[in-house]
Each structure stands twice: as structure tokens, then as C-alpha cells.
């Protein structure tokens, strides 16, 4: 599937759930939480943000480019993603504002 996100949407492939806690306890499949990290596959170009000039009450729009790039590993808000069906992988769409940070 070829999907190109629009505006400030980011297409990610989710990471594998962790099978062991930080304390070394093995977590069964039924108790594992959905991963909140993944790899960026594609990004939209950006979005327009409305600015308001308080002195003249004039609204203008400024284009804000997307800062993420394909290949980055990111951490995102748990319930912010929308799942996309794909044959092989689990893909999700997330807005750039819901990305918490980049993992190195």
C-alpha cells in the first residue's frame, strides 16, 4: 500500500511490544500494552496556522512545515493514533502535535 499523509499527519510502523518489564518480569501476551513508539514511514508537508494581529484584528495564515523525517523512531501519545490496515505491518497515522519526542 502506498499512502502519503496530508498536512501534518505522520505515517508510522509501530514497534514490537516489550515482553519483559524493566524489573525483569516477563509479561504475557494478553497483558501487554500497545506500543507507543514506532518508525516514521512518511510525513505530510505541513499545515496552515491562523495568526491574529491584535492591533488590527486581521487574521493571517502562516505555513508551518513538518519537522519529522522518514526513518526516525518516535514516541507518541497512546490514544492519538488511527490504525491503517496493511497486509504485512500495523501502520498508524498520528498528527505531528501528538508526537512526544524522537528516540535515539
MIGU-238451 format. One record per atom (N, C-alpha, C): x, y, z. Coordinates in steps of 0.05 Angstrom, whole numbers, padded with zeros to 5 digits, always signed. Layout:
<recs>
XYZ;...
</recs>
This chain:
<recs>
+00017-00023+00000;+00000+00000+00000;+00018+00025+00000;+00011+00044-00016;+00025+00069-00018;+00007+00091-00007;+00013+00101+00017;-00003+00122+00029;+00015+00146+00035;+00006+00169+00025;+00021+00194+00031;+00004+00211+00049;+00013+00216+00073;-00002+00232+00092;-00005+00261+00082;-00026+00274+00090;-00031+00302+00083;-00026+00319+00108;-00023+00345+00103;-00019+00365+00124;+00002+00357+00144;-00004+00356+00170;+00016+00349+00190;+00013+00321+00201;+00001+00303+00185;-00002+00275+00193;+00024+00260+00187;+00030+00240+00204;+00054+00224+00202;+00046+00194+00201;+00056+00179+00182;+00050+00151+00180;+00073+00136+00193;+00066+00119+00212;+00087+00104+00227;+00081+00074+00227;+00103+00059+00230;+00101+00030+00234;+00106+00026+00264;+00087+00014+00278;+00090+00012+00307;+00112-00009+00314;+00124-00004+00337;+00145-00022+00346;+00133-00047+00359;+00150-00066+00365;+00142-00091+00377;+00136-00086+00407;+00116-00099+00418;+00111-00096+00447;+00134-00108+00463;+00139-00096+00486;+00161-00106+00503;+00151-00130+00518;+00167-00151+00517;+00159-00176+00531;+00169-00179+00559;+00185-00159+00567;+00196-00160+00594;+00196-00132+00606;+00189-00130+00631;+00188-00104+00644;+00217-00095+00651;+00220-00070+00660;+00246-00061+00667;+00258-00076+00691;+00240-00087+00708;+00249-00102+00731;+00255-00131+00725;+00251-00140+00700;+00257-00167+00691;+00233-00186+00692;+00209-00176+00698;+00186-00193+00699;+00176-00197+00671;+00170-00222+00664;+00161-00229+00637;+00131-00224+00636;+00122-00209+00616;+00095-00201+00613;+00081-00218+00592;+00059-00232+00599;+00045-00249+00579;+00033-00232+00557;+00028-00245+00534;+00017-00230+00511;-00009-00216+00517;-00026-00229+00533;-00053-00218+00539;-00051-00192+00556;-00029-00188+00570;-00027-00165+00588;-00009-00143+00576;+00002-00147+00553;+00020-00127+00542;+00004-00104+00531;+00014-00080+00535;+00001-00056+00525;+00010-00051+00496;-00007-00036+00482;+00001-00028+00455;+00026-00011+00456;+00044-00014+00438;+00068+00002+00438;+00061+00031+00432;+00076+00050+00443;+00072+00078+00439;+00096+00089+00424;+00111+00073+00410;+00133+00082+00395;+00133+00068+00368;+00146+00081+00349;+00147+00069+00322;+00166+00084+00304;+00167+00075+00279;+00185+00086+00259;+00169+00102+00239;+00178+00126+00234;+00165+00144+00214;+00170+00133+00186;+00148+00128+00172;+00150+00118+00144;+00146+00141+00124;+00128+00159+00130;+00122+00182+00112;+00110+00205+00128;+00114+00229+00118;+00103+00252+00132;+00090+00271+00112;+00070+00286+00121;+00057+00306+00105;+00075+00331+00104;+00068+00349+00087;+00084+00373+00082;+00083+00394+00105;+00060+00396+00118;+00056+00415+00139;+00028+00425+00139;+00023+00447+00154;-00004+00457+00156;-00004+00488+00159;-00027+00500+00154;-00030+00528+00158;-00040+00534+00186;-00028+00554+00199;-00036+00562+00226;-00046+00590+00224;-00069+00595+00236;-00081+00622+00236;-00067+00640+00257;-00058+00663+00248;-00047+00683+00266;-00066+00707+00267;-00069+00719+00290;-00087+00742+00292;-00071+00766+00302;-00072+00787+00287;-00058+00812+00294;-00077+00827+00313;-00068+00830+00338;-00086+00842+00358;-00091+00872+00354;-00073+00886+00340;-00077+00914+00336;-00097+00920+00314;-00098+00904+00293;-00116+00909+00271;-00138+00888+00268;-00138+00868+00285;-00158+00847+00284;-00159+00833+00257;-00136+00829+00245;-00133+00817+00219;-00122+00789+00223;-00135+00769+00211;-00125+00742+00213;-00108+00735+00188;-00085+00724+00193;-00068+00715+00171;-00061+00686+00175;-00053+00673+00154;-00045+00645+00157;-00016+00641+00151;-00002+00626+00168;+00026+00620+00164;+00029+00590+00160;+00045+00582+00140;+00050+00554+00135;+00073+00544+00153;+00067+00523+00168;+00087+00511+00186;+00095+00484+00175;+00120+00480+00167;+00129+00455+00156;+00132+00433+00177;+00129+00408+00169;+00132+00386+00186;+00162+00382+00192;+00169+00376+00218;+00197+00374+00225;+00207+00345+00226;+00189+00326+00226;+00197+00298+00226;+00206+00288+00199;+00223+00268+00198;+00232+00257+00173;+00229+00226+00173;+00225+00214+00150;+00223+00185+00149;+00248+00172+00160;+00244+00150+00175;+00266+00136+00187;+00270+00142+00216;+00259+00163+00226;+00261+00170+00255;+00245+00151+00272;+00254+00145+00296;+00239+00130+00315;+00228+00149+00335;+00201+00148+00338;+00187+00168+00355;+00171+00155+00377;+00164+00172+00396;+00146+00165+00418;+00121+00182+00415;+00097+00171+00415;+00073+00186+00411;+00052+00181+00433;+00033+00198+00435;+00011+00195+00454;-00004+00170+00450;-00011+00156+00471;-00023+00130+00470;-00048+00128+00454;-00067+00146+00458;-00093+00144+00445;-00096+00163+00421;-00074+00174+00411;-00076+00194+00390;-00076+00181+00362;-00068+00156+00359;-00064+00144+00333;-00090+00133+00321;-00090+00132+00294;-00111+00120+00279;-00099+00097+00263;-00110+00073+00266;-00098+00050+00253;-00105+00049+00223;-00086+00040+00207;-00090+00037+00178;-00084+00008+00172;-00102-00005+00158;-00098-00033+00150;-00078-00036+00128;-00059-00054+00133;-00039-00061+00113;-00035-00091+00114;-00026-00103+00093;-00024-00132+00091;-00003-00143+00111;+00020-00131+00113;+00042-00142+00129;+00046-00129+00156;+00044-00103+00157;+00050-00088+00182;+00026-00074+00194;+00029-00066+00219;+00009-00050+00231;+00018-00021+00228;+00003-00005+00214;+00010+00023+00209;-00009+00041+00224;+00001+00064+00232;-00016+00084+00245;-00011+00112+00235;-00032+00128+00235;-00030+00156+00228;-00032+00172+00254;-00013+00191+00258;-00012+00208+00281;-00007+00236+00272;-00020+00255+00285;-00013+00283+00279;+00014+00290+00292;+00028+00308+00279;+00055+00315+00289;+00053+00327+00317;+00032+00341+00323;+00029+00352+00350;+00026+00331+00372;+00019+00306+00364;+00016+00285+00384;+00041+00268+00387;+00062+00275+00373;+00088+00262+00376;+00102+00275+00399;+00111+00259+00419;+00123+00269+00443;+00153+00274+00440;+00166+00257+00424;+00195+00261+00421;+00206+00240+00402;+00232+00244+00397;+00247+00226+00379;+00265+00208+00395;+00265+00183+00390;+00282+00164+00404;+00308+00160+00389;+00330+00158+00403;+00356+00154+00390;+00368+00128+00398;
</recs>
